[in-house]
């Protein structure tokens, strides 16, 4: 019985740590602005070789439109986000210990 409870405690501890990490990542994602992201990308582009740069741009740019009358350009980029939150919904969990 003690071994089973110890395994359950370790499981709960692991889930708690994962939840803390998810909260830290969610907070970091919420603080990223478009400008910060673009500046960071521009700085990292300088270090890439031609083929790596092409691959990176191909993955980030959805389409580019050019207005022929004003010669203005609009770049539509896509930034894939695999998932923001991978936490289970809150449940009422009470550890019931045997008497």
Residue pairs with C-beta under 8 A, 6 or more apart in sequence:
1 98
5 97
8 95
12 95
19 87
22 85
22 86
22 87
26 84
26 85
29 81
29 84
37 79
41 60
45 53
45 56
48 56
59 80
60 77
60 78
60 79
61 75
61 76
61 77
61 78
62 76
62 77
62 78
63 76
64 73
64 74
64 75
64 76
65 73
65 74
65 76
66 72
66 73
66 74
67 73
67 74
